[in-house]
Amino acid sequence: MKLRKYQKDLIQAYFDNKFNITAASRQTGMTTVIALISLYNVVFEFEKTNVIMAVRRDTAIEKLHRVQEMYINLPFFLKPGITNWNMNRIHFDNGCSIRAHGSSQSPVGFQIHRLFIDDYANFPDAAGAVSNF
């Protein structure tokens, strides 16, 4: 996979900074970047949970499927084992997981180490939530 310079810069920004807000136009490969970062986390770290949220659950699941496709294409020696692989989550034998949630679902009951929110401006009551910070 060949990344563009702005995608490489975005990935570097995710690893250099704890919080990131990105304003990106359509068709810039944001889904690819999110999938790469999530896959990197589960391959090279332990006991980490990534959550991908979108307004619609179907959109979040679509992004999770991108991660699944990338995992399938990894070389065998890099692949952590999978303990659970279903439509809205993947659990790995190194304790990591990736979950897909829609805006109507609250990801509660587990610790989140990396949270990706797609199209936050379209979430219900997004303006009220931002004003609380």
KALINJO-V667129 format. One record per residue. RES is the residue in one letter. PHI is phi in whole degrees, 0 to 359 (999 if undefined). OMEGA is omega in whole degrees, -180 to 180 (none if undefined). BURIAL is I if it has 16 or more other ideal C-beta (glycine too) atoms within 10 Angstrom, else O. Layout:
BEGIN
res->RES phi->PHI omega->OMEGA burial->BURIAL
res->RES phi->PHI omega->OMEGA burial->BURIAL
END
This chain:
BEGIN
res->M phi->999 omega->180 burial->O
res->K phi->255 omega->180 burial->O
res->L phi->269 omega->174 burial->O
res->R phi->278 omega->-176 burial->O
res->K phi->300 omega->-179 burial->O
res->Y phi->293 omega->176 burial->O
res->Q phi->290 omega->176 burial->I
res->K phi->297 omega->179 burial->O
res->D phi->297 omega->179 burial->O
res->L phi->295 omega->178 burial->I
res->I phi->297 omega->178 burial->I
res->Q phi->298 omega->179 burial->O
res->A phi->297 omega->178 burial->O
res->Y phi->297 omega->-179 burial->I
res->F phi->275 omega->-180 burial->O
res->D phi->275 omega->-174 burial->O
res->N phi->235 omega->-179 burial->O
res->K phi->287 omega->-179 burial->O
res->F phi->242 omega->179 burial->O
res->N phi->222 omega->171 burial->O
res->I phi->237 omega->-175 burial->O
res->T phi->238 omega->172 burial->O
res->A phi->259 omega->-176 burial->O
res->A phi->228 omega->177 burial->O
res->S phi->281 omega->179 burial->O
res->R phi->290 omega->176 burial->O
res->Q phi->61 omega->178 burial->O
res->T phi->256 omega->178 burial->O
res->G phi->85 omega->180 burial->I
res->M phi->296 omega->178 burial->I
res->T phi->298 omega->178 burial->I
res->T phi->296 omega->180 burial->I
res->V phi->295 omega->179 burial->I
res->I phi->299 omega->-180 burial->I
res->A phi->296 omega->179 burial->I
res->L phi->297 omega->-180 burial->I
res->I phi->295 omega->179 burial->I
res->S phi->297 omega->180 burial->I
res->L phi->294 omega->177 burial->I
res->Y phi->303 omega->-179 burial->O
res->N phi->300 omega->-177 burial->I
res->V phi->282 omega->180 burial->I
res->V phi->279 omega->-171 burial->I
res->F phi->252 omega->179 burial->O
res->E phi->231 omega->-180 burial->O
res->F phi->233 omega->174 burial->O
res->E phi->56 omega->179 burial->O
res->K phi->242 omega->178 burial->I
res->T phi->241 omega->175 burial->I
res->N phi->253 omega->177 burial->I
res->V phi->236 omega->175 burial->I
res->I phi->250 omega->-180 burial->I
res->M phi->247 omega->175 burial->I
res->A phi->215 omega->-180 burial->I
res->V phi->300 omega->178 burial->I
res->R phi->258 omega->180 burial->O
res->R phi->299 omega->180 burial->I
res->D phi->300 omega->179 burial->O
res->T phi->293 omega->178 burial->I
res->A phi->295 omega->179 burial->I
res->I phi->294 omega->177 burial->I
res->E phi->299 omega->178 burial->O
res->K phi->293 omega->176 burial->I
res->L phi->295 omega->177 burial->I
res->H phi->297 omega->176 burial->O
res->R phi->296 omega->176 burial->I
res->V phi->297 omega->-180 burial->I
res->Q phi->298 omega->178 burial->O
res->E phi->297 omega->179 burial->O
res->M phi->294 omega->179 burial->I
res->Y phi->298 omega->-179 burial->I
res->I phi->301 omega->-177 burial->O
res->N phi->273 omega->176 burial->O
res->L phi->290 omega->172 burial->O
res->P phi->297 omega->-175 burial->O
res->F phi->305 omega->-175 burial->O
res->F phi->292 omega->178 burial->O
res->L phi->267 omega->-173 burial->O
res->K phi->282 omega->169 burial->O
res->P phi->286 omega->179 burial->I
res->G phi->291 omega->-179 burial->O
res->I phi->249 omega->177 burial->O
res->T phi->259 omega->179 burial->O
res->N phi->208 omega->-179 burial->O
res->W phi->225 omega->176 burial->O
res->N phi->223 omega->-171 burial->O
res->M phi->297 omega->-173 burial->O
res->N phi->241 omega->175 burial->O
res->R phi->196 omega->174 burial->I
res->I phi->229 omega->175 burial->I
res->H phi->247 omega->-178 burial->I
res->F phi->250 omega->-178 burial->I
res->D phi->286 omega->175 burial->O
res->N phi->269 omega->178 burial->I
res->G phi->90 omega->-179 burial->O
res->C phi->275 omega->175 burial->I
res->S phi->209 omega->174 burial->I
res->I phi->232 omega->-178 burial->I
res->R phi->236 omega->176 burial->I
res->A phi->245 omega->-179 burial->I
res->H phi->226 omega->172 burial->I
res->G phi->268 omega->-177 burial->I
res->S phi->293 omega->-180 burial->I
res->S phi->278 omega->179 burial->O
res->Q phi->259 omega->175 burial->O
res->S phi->264 omega->177 burial->O
res->P phi->280 omega->-179 burial->O
res->V phi->247 omega->176 burial->O
res->G phi->97 omega->177 burial->O
res->F phi->207 omega->-180 burial->O
res->Q phi->277 omega->179 burial->O
res->I phi->252 omega->179 burial->O
res->H phi->262 omega->178 burial->O
res->R phi->217 omega->-177 burial->I
res->L phi->239 omega->175 burial->O
res->F phi->249 omega->179 burial->I
res->I phi->246 omega->-179 burial->I
res->D phi->265 omega->177 burial->I
res->D phi->57 omega->-177 burial->O
res->Y phi->302 omega->-178 burial->O
res->A phi->299 omega->-179 burial->O
res->N phi->266 omega->177 burial->O
res->F phi->289 omega->176 burial->I
res->P phi->299 omega->179 burial->O
res->D phi->60 omega->179 burial->O
res->A phi->296 omega->-178 burial->O
res->A phi->296 omega->179 burial->O
res->G phi->293 omega->-179 burial->O
res->A phi->292 omega->-179 burial->O
res->V phi->292 omega->-178 burial->O
res->S phi->291 omega->179 burial->O
res->N phi->283 omega->179 burial->O
res->F phi->282 omega->none burial->O
END
